[in-house]
Structures are given as C-alpha cells and as structure tokens.
Amino acid sequence: MRDLSPLPPAGPPVLTSTSLAPTQGGSPSAITERVALEDRGPALRPRRNLGVDKPEWPTLGLIVLTYALWLGVTALAGLTESVVLQIAAVVGIALATAMHSSLSHEITHGHPLPSRAWSEALVFPALSLAIPYERFRDTHLAHHRDERLTDPHEDPESNYLDPAVWAGLPRPVKWLMLFNNRLVGRMLIGPALGLVRFYADDLTAWRVPAVRRAWALHALGLIPVVGWLMLLGTPAWVVLVGSYAGLSLLRIRTFLEHRAHERAPGRSVIIEDRGPLAVLFLNNNLHALHHAQPRVAWYRLPALYRVRREALLRDNGGYSYPSYWAVFAAHLWQAKDPVPHPLMPTLMPAGSARGPDAGHAGPVRRRSTQAPAPRQASVNAQAPAGEA
C-alpha cells in the first residue's frame, strides 16, 4: 500500500563551509575507492527488497519490451543494408539503452521482485556496453546521502568541482567543462567526459575487490550482447552510435537534477513533465520526490506527487520547471550553474588571487554567503552546471 502520509517536518541537513571543506582522500578516485570499500559485498546486503512482497508487473512488462526493442532493432540493422533502416536502428538502440539504464536505476532502489538477486539478474545483459551495473548501483546509493548531495568530495554524481581544483585546471580543459555545462554540451560531450572520469577512478581503485567483481560481472554480461550482435552481423557503428546516443538522452535528465543549496531538500528539482521523456526516465523528473522517498516504484510517483506537490515545492524552494521543453529553452546554450561549487570554501594563500599553489602563506577560506535564489523556470526563462 502506498504511503501517502505528509512529508516530515523540514529539519534538513545544511550545507556549510565546514561540511564542504575538502576532506582527506576527497579526490574522485578516492570517492570511488571509499564507496567500494564501504560496500562489504553481496553477503551483507539484504537478500530481499524491502517493501516488495510480490512482482511489480508494470516494471517487468517494461523490461520485456525494452529487450524486445533492442533485439528487434539490432536484428534489423544486421539484416539490412539500407542506411535509412540502420539509422532507425540507431534511434531504437538509443531508446532501449536509455530505458535499460532507467530500469537499472529502478532495480538499484529495490524493485521489481522480492528477491534482490533475481531483480538484478533482470538487467544482467550489459545493453549500455559501458557501465558495470554494480558500480552504478554502489555509487548511486552513495549519491543518495542527501546531507552530502552535490559535494564534489562526497557525492559520486556531483557535477561540481572543488573551486581549488577548478582554479588549477588548464584553460583548454576549463573551456571544455564550460561547454559541458550547457545542455547542448552535456549531450554531445558529456557521456565521453563522464566515462573518462569513471574509468580513471575505477582504474585507481582496482585493488578493491568490489570494483574487480563488478567489472568481471560486466564482462560476463557483455557475452550475450556481443554474441547476438556478431551472430547477426550488426554494424559496429550502429551499436556504438546508438549506445552513445542513449547515454546522451540520459544527460537530459541528469543535467539539472541537483543544484547547490544550503538545505538538502532545496538541492533536487521537480520537472512537471508528463511527456515521452518522463516515461523514458521512469518519472525520475520528479526528482525531489524520488530523493524524499527513493523506494517508491516509478509508476506510483505521479499520483504521490499530486498529493504532495505543495509540500515538495515548498521544501525545495520552488526549484522546478514545467516541462523538459522549458529546460531546453532555458539551458540549451546557457549554463545553469558555474562549474566550481558556489557554496564551497576555496583554500587560497593570503593576498593571492590565484590557486592554492601560488604561495606558502596561510590559507583563507572563501565562500559565497548565500545560496542561489530559487528559480521558477518557464518556457521563456533565461537563467545562468554539472553528471551521473
């Protein structure tokens, strides 16, 4: 039975200069290693999904449709020489890849079967090609520690950088990251940048057994996928372009899911979209609600949102958009946020306007004194960004 009780009174964690101070081992690779070490392995994870006492048929049906779509379009691309049909297959692969990722997210949060192992087996075939499920699961659950949300030292999915790190980057890298902070850039180069960082982090953390296990299982999950593609002779370019396009679609969802804010509930967005992207993202556009109640199944979120809309928008400071069209209108070419975290202290030598390596004087903590004003975007909104 759905929990329709009111949201608890706001007593949220607060993001302060102390809580966002650089911590020991706060590099992205250190986050990866710490998350992996905190995961004590399958023996100590719950074997049953809490609150799921019977199969959730809407999710199971969507899993069947997703695999059917992927099998159908890859077969089409392998059996035809028509460029038009192969381009159509690219679109189909992109949609199947994005949906498979959305379903993986659903399974990470304890759906759709009572057994966790059997639920995870449903996304064992590695349709996305690039990301091991268990690495996604572990880092994503770490991301759900809302008191550390957006902290580049503690949130594995933060789009922000430590201002001290940002200050020390070469100018061409800054240009690349500034382009990535616009929605057009996030879709074009965001998947590549994210994968490079992800692979570098996992390579650094390779000594951790959980990381090696995840990649070993991923390699096994690639066997049926690659075997099917080789059997049909599906062109490699169709698969690679389609898979990358699927990751690009997901960047639309993750582009502004979170913002820097003093209060944890103010960091997650609501996009009141009911169109095809909301379906593709399994209603994760209602992101503040998802973070408030992460165990609620995707198909129950819209009804729950209607009940709790006023409280959610009050708690998140009105951080909302009416649709994904509004997001495109506001941010296709315009960054939503700066790359360096605007609420994070910057360690700078006294009397210096450069990065922390500019001198040896004692550090001065610099931070903004208030959170960005909440924005209620519209289709014509213009606002001044960050992945998962």
N, C-alpha and C positions, 0 to 999 in steps of 0.2 A: 504494500500500500504506500502511496506517495506521501512524503512528509510535506504538508502544506502549512506548517506552523510558521509564525512570523520569524523574520530574521532576528538573531540575537542582538541585544543592545550593542551599539558600537563601543568597543573598547580595544581598538586595533593597535597592533604594533606600530611604532612611529619610526620613520627613517630619520636618523640624526647624523650629525658629523661623526659621532663616535661609532655608531653602528655601521657606517660606511667607510670607516678608516681601513686602509689596507691591512689585511691580516696575513699572518705568516703562511707562506705557501699559497698565496692568492692568485697565482697565475692561472690562465685557462687550463694548462696541463695539470697543475696541482689540483684544481677543482675536479678534473676528470679522475685523477688518481684517488682523491679523497672520497668521491661518490662511489667509486668501485670498491674501495676498502670498507665503506660503511655497509655495502651490500654483502651480507655474510653468506650469500649463496642460497640455492633453492631449498636447502634443508630447513632453514629458519624462516622462510617466507610462508605465509599462510597458504595451505593447500586448497582452501575453499574461498570463493569470492563472497565477502560479507554482504548480506542483503539480497543475494541472488539464490533463490531456492528452487527455481525451475528455469528452463531455457527461455531466453528472450527472443522470440521468433522474429520480430522486425529486424533485429541485428543479424540473426542467422540468415534470413532471406536476403539481406543486402550483401552479405559475404558471398552467397551463391551467385548473385547477379554480378558482382564485381569480378569474380573468377571467370564467369561465363563471358563477360565483355572482353576481358584480357585474352582469353583463349581464342575467342572469335576473331578479334581484330589482328592478333599476331598470325593466326592461320590465314586470314585474308591477305595480309602483306606477304606471306611466304608463297602463296599460291597464285599471285597475280603479278604481272609486270606493269600494270597500269600505275603511273605515277600519281594520278588522282586518287586511286584507291589506297595507295600506300600512304599518301598524306592524310587521308581519312583514318587510316590505321594509327598514324601518329597521334591524332586527336583522341582516338579511343584509348590508346595506351596511356596518354596523359591523364585522362579522366579516371581510368582504372588505377593508376599509380597513386593519384591523389586520394581516391576513395579508400584504397588499401591502407594508406597512411592514416586516414581518419579512423578507420576501423581498428588499426593497431593502437591508436590513442584510446579508443573506447575500451579495448581489452586491457590496456595498461591500468585502467581505473576499475577493473573488476567485473567485466561483462564478457560474454553474454550467458555463460554456463556456470553452474555451481562450482565446478572444478576449475581451478586456475590453470592447471597443466593442459587440460583439454581446450580451454579457451585460447591459450597461447599457441596451441598446435594449429588453430584455425588460420593463423597468419604466418605459419612456418615458411611457406614458399616465399622467397625474397623478391617480390614483384618490383620493389623500388630499386633493386640491384645494389644500392649504395650504402644502406644504413642497417647494421645489425639490430634486430628487434630488441634484444636485451640491453643494448647500450642506450637505445632510445628510451626504453622503459625506466632504467635506473636514473638517467639524467633528468627525464621529465618528472619523475616523482620527487627528485630533489628540488626541481623548479617550483613545486607546489608548496614549499615552505614560504608562505606568504610574507612572513616577517623579514625575509631576505630578498624578496622579489625585486628584480632589476639590478641588484647589487652585482657588479661585474666580478667581484671576488667570490661570490657565494651562489649566484644564480647561473646554472649552466646555460640557460637560454637567454641571458641578458643581451640586449642589442647595444648596450652602452659600453664604453671603455673608461677605465680609470683616467681622470684628466692628466695625471702624471705620465701615463703610458701614451696617451694621445699627444702630449707635448713633445715627446721624444721620437715620434714617427717621422720618416722621410716625407717630404712634400708630395711626391707622386702617390704614396700609399694613402695619405690624407685625402687627396683628390678622389682616389678610388672609393674610399669609405664614405666620402660625402655624396658621391653619386649613388652609392648603395643605400643611402639614407633617404632617397626619393623612391617612390613606389616603382617607377619605371626601372630604376637601377636594381632595386631589390628583386624584381622579376627576372631581369636579364643576367646579372652577375651574382645575385645573392646566393643561389644554390652553389655555385662554384666556390665562392668565398667561404660559405659555411662548411662545405665538405673539406676544403683545405685545412681549415682550423680544426675540424673534428678529427680528421686523420692524424694531424700533427699531435693533437692532445692524446689520442689513443696510442700512438707510437711511443710517446713519452711514458705512458702508463702501462706499457706492455707487460711489465713484470707482475702486474696484478692478475691473479687467477681469473677473476670475474671478467676482465677485459678479454683475455685469451679465450675463455669459454664462449663469450658472446660471438667473437669472430669465427670460432670453429663451427658453432651452430649456424651462423650466417653462411659459411661456405657450404655446409650441407643443404641449407635452404636454397642455394643457387643451383644445385644439381638438377632438380626437376625443371626449373625455369630455363636454364641454358639448354638442357636436353631437349625440351619441347621446341625451342627456337631453332636448334640445329636440325632437328628432325624435319621441320617444315621449311628450312632454308630462309627464314625470315631475315631480311636485310638488316645488318647491324645498325646502319644509320637510322632506320625506322625505330628500332628499340631504344637506342641511345637518345635520340632527339625526343621521342615520346616520353621517356623516363625523366629527362631533364625538364621538359615542359610540365610534367606532373609536379615536380618539386617547385617550379615557378608558380604554379597555381596555389600551392600551399603558402608561398610567401605573401600572397594577398591577405591571407588570414592572419599570419603572424606579424605582419608589418606594424600594426599599431595595437596589438592586443594589450600591451602594457606601456605605461608611461612612468616617469619619475614623479613621485608624490610623497609627502611626509607620512601620510597614513596608508596602511596596507590596502584597505578597501578602495582607495582612490587610484590605485595603480592598474586596475583592469577595466577594459572597455565593454560597452554594450553597443552592438550594431544591430539595429532592429530590422534586419533584412529577412525576408521570407521567400527569396528567390532561389534560383538554382545553386548559387554559391553557398547559401545557408545549408542546402541539402548536401552538397559536396563536402562541406565542413562539419556535417552532423550537428548543426545548431551550436557549434562552438563559437559562433559570432556573439552569442550571449555569454561572453567570457567572464564577466564579473559573477554571474550566477554559477558558472562552472567552477570557479575558484571558491565560491562560498559553499557549494555542495558538489564536490567532484565525483561522488558516487552515483549521482542521478543519471539514468540512461538518457541517451541523446533524444529519443522520441518523446520523452516526458518533459524536456526542458521548456518548450514553448508554453505549455499550459501552466507550468510552475512559474514561468516568467510573468505571465499575465496576472497571477495572484500577487507576485512580489515586486512588480515593476517599480512602484513608487518608492519602496524602501531601498531597492538596489540602486536606483538613480540618485537617491539622497545620499546613500553611503559612499558611492563612488564619485561624488561631487559633480554629477551631471556629465561625466565623461562618456559621451555617446554620439553615435552617428545614425541617421535614419535608414541608411542603406549602404551597400557597397558602391553604388553609383556615387554617393556623396563622398566616400573615401577616395575614389578615383578623381573626382572633381577637385577635391582639396589637396591631394598629395601625389598625383601622378608625377608632377615636376617640382613639387615643393616639399622640402623635408618637414617632417612633423617635429622632430627633436634635434638637438645637437648630438654629435657622436659621443663626446665626453659626458659622463653623468653629471647633470646640472646641480645635484644636491650632494655631491661627494667632495670631501676636502681634498685639495691639491697640496701636496708637500712641495714647497718651493723654498730655496735658500733666501734668507733675509736680504732684501734690497735687490733681488733679481727678478726679472720678468720672464726668465726662461725656465727650462725644465729642471728637475732635481739634480742633474749632473753639472749644473752651471757653476757651482761653487761648493764650499765646505761649511758655510755658515749654518747656524741652526735653522731648522725648517719652520715655516709659518703655515698654519692651516688656513686655507681659503675655501669658502663655500658660499653658495647662494643663501640668502637669508629667508627665502620663502619658496614654496612650491609654485610651479607654473599655474596660472589661473585656469580653472576648468573651462573646457570648450564644449559648446553645443554646436556641432557642425551641421551645415545644411549643404544642399547641392551646390550652392554658390559660395560656400565658405572658402576663405583663403587663410591658411594657418602656416606658421613657420615649419635617429630615428633609428634605428635599430632593427636577432633572429632566434628560431628554434628549430 
